[in-house]
Amino acid sequence: MKDNKSRFTLRVEPELLEKLAYVAEYEGRTKNRELEQLIKKRIREFEEEHGEIPATIETR
């Protein structure tokens, strides 16, 4: 079954990943969902300060 989600590899120190797992479990989420929530929060903060990011953008 194919989904429409993009895949992204993240290289991170093991201790940081363990701490993320702890926070995610505390919040009742998977590490993936916790990261997704953190990304959404950061984008909201950025857009509040700098304006909405266009849906289709070219990466630099």
N, C-alpha and C positions, 0 to 999 in steps of 0.2 A: 504494500500500500504506500503510494507516494504522497507526500504532503508538499505544501508550498513554502516551507520554512527554509531559510538559508542556514548553512552550516558555517561555523567559525571556530578555528582552533585557537585556543588561548594557552600561552605558556606562562606559568606562574609558579612561584616558590611553593613547595609542598605545605609549609606552615600556613601560608595565606589561604590555600585551598581548604585546609582543615578548618580554619576559622570561618570561612565562608560556609562550609558544611554545617558547622555548629549553629550559625545564625539562621541558615535556611531551615534546619530542623526545628529550631525554636519557633520560627514563624510558620511552620507547617508547610514548607515548600521544598521542592527539590533545589539543588544548587543551580540548575538551569533556570528555573522560575525565579529564584532569588536574583540572579544576574539580570534577568529580563526586567524585573521590577526596578533594580538599581539603574539600569540604562534608561528606562522610561522616566524615572525621577530626575536624572541628570539632564535629559533632553528638555523636560518641562522647565527646569531651572534656567537652562540656557536660553530657551525661547522667551521666557519671561523677561530676561535681561536684554536680549538681542533681537527679538522678533521671531516670528514663525519661520522655521526651516522649510523650504519648498519640498514637496513630496518627491519630486524627481530632480536630483542634483547630480552633477558630475563630481566625482572624487578628484581631489587634487593630486 
